[in-house]
Amino acid sequence: MGGLTPMIDPVLSFAISIALLITLLAMKQEVHIAVLASTISFGILTLGISFLESTFRGIFSRSTLSLVVAFSSALFLSYMMKVSGILDKITDFAVSLGPRFASIFIPILIGLIPMPGGALVSAMMMKEHYMERQKLDSDFATFINYWFRHVTIPAWPVFQSIIIASVILNTSVVRIIEATYPAAIASYAAGFLIFALGMRKFNNSFERGKVSYRALVNLWPFLLII
């Protein structure tokens, strides 16, 4: 591929493909179809007919196969933790330790799992805790859940963005994280500050449950990832 001469300037081709993507989305086209059409248009504009050959080689390349295996493993782990009840046991343990701790611990924990719709999963897990026990308004509860669900993404090795970046840049996941971890730290700091200031106006005094540290054994999947 290194010896191929682009048919059209890659920057112009990229701009055209993005314009096509936006147009299709504005026409209420399905997202996956819009992205596929945009990608194909970019490939044809830059590589012409050789786009088909390059696509075929790319699909069956070692890096692509490694990417598929990594994604499949992460999603399988997410599914097994959900159906086995591990997530529910961890939630009960966190709530027993205290309201504020549970409010941020559960979204962060779910954020360690590359689960499709993970923010929705943690929201459903914590709905009663946020709205009934702590009497949070919906806006602040949404912020806590969504923010802390995503703060770890820049530096967590099993997330798709990290894996894809390492493949595209042809470098190790560790090198990627060395460059992105400051973003995660800054996100944590900002989130904790807003959380601390916002929690002042809400009631967080409710009776805690009995703490069972046996529940800590359910953290083994996360320790395995580390």
Summary of the structure (lengths in Angstrom):
residues: 226
radius of gyration: 21.9
end to end distance: 36.5
largest distance: 69.1
contacts: 612
relative contact order: 0.10
helix: 77%
strand: 0%
